[in-house]
């Protein structure tokens, strides 16, 4: 038996797009994040150098969105759409958003408290 997930009023829903070409209607107050498969600087898709790993870490990107709002660098948002259709293994992104990957930094805990996976497309 699985436990029901409690969603708090201050949490932000994340919709994950894993199918290439799939269109998701964006609310004007939504933030859009695109994860890339490869930056094109010498390694095959599915392999990541340090630069690619930083650009593909969905928890780091979501934390940065919160920080940008806090610092007045971007408008507040009420939802996020993550386009992971170019990612070789989107299951890793799902694991990061559902807490199945070990939290390694304060930002990971912050993201776990503020965001939840609302659905996939």
N, C-alpha and C positions, 0 to 999 in steps of 0.2 A: 504494500500500500504506500503510495507516495503522498508526501505532505503538500498541502496547498500552499502556493506562494502568495504571500501578503504583499500587495502593492500599496505604497503610501502615496498620499496626494502630492508630495514634493518630488516623486520619482518621474523620470522622463522616459517615455516609450521609445524604443529603437526598433525600426523595421529593417530587416536584413534582406537585401536583394542578392540572390545567388545565381539567377538565370540570366545569361547574357541577352540583351535586347528587351528585357522585361521593363515595362514602364510603371512607375508608381506615382500617383498623384501627390504633389507636394503642397502641403499647407503653407501659406505665406510665412508662418512662424516656425517652419521646420528648417533644420540644418541638414545639409547634404555632405556626406563624406564618401570619397571614392578611394578604395584600396586598390593598389596596382599589383600586378603579378611580377613585373620585372621592370627595372628602370632602364634596361638596355645597355648596361655598362659591363658586359662580359660574362655573365653567368646565366645558366639555363633557368627557365621558369621552375619554381619549386625550391630553388636554392637561394639563400639570402646572404648577402654581405651585411655588415653592420649598418650601413646606410639604408638598405632596403628594409631591414628588420625594424628600424625606428619608424620608417614611413608606413609600415604595414601593421604596427601594433595598435589595434583598435582601442585598447584601454588607454594608451598614451594619447591617442588622437582625441578621444572623448574628454579626457581630463583637460587637454589643451583648449577644447571648446569652452569648458566651464571657466577656465582661467581667463580666456579672452573676453568673456562676458563680464567677469568680475573686474577686469582692468578697463572696461569700457571700450574695448577694441572691436567688438561686434555686438549686434543687438541680441537680446535674450531670445531663446528659442523654447518651444514647448514639446518638440519631438525631433527625432533624428532618423534619417534614412541613410543606411550604410550600403553602398554599392560594392559588393564583394564578388561580382560576377567574373572578374578577372583573376581572382585568387584560386590557386591550384587546389587547395584543401580548405573550402569554406567551413568545414566542421571545426577547425581550429578557432575561427572567428566566433562560431556559436558557443564553443567551450569557454572562450574568454568572456562572452556576454552573459553566460549562465553560471559562472563561478566554478566551472570544472577545471580551469587552469589555476594553479597555485598563485595566490597573490604575492607578488615579490616586492612591492613598493607601496608607499602611502597612496599614490595615485590609483593603484588597483583597488584598494579598499574604498576610496572615494567614489570611483566609477561604479563599484558594486552597490553602494548605497544610493546613488543618484540615478542610475539607469537600469532599465530592465528590457529584456527581449520581448517585444510585443508580438512579433510574427516574422515570417519569412515569405519571400515571393520568388 
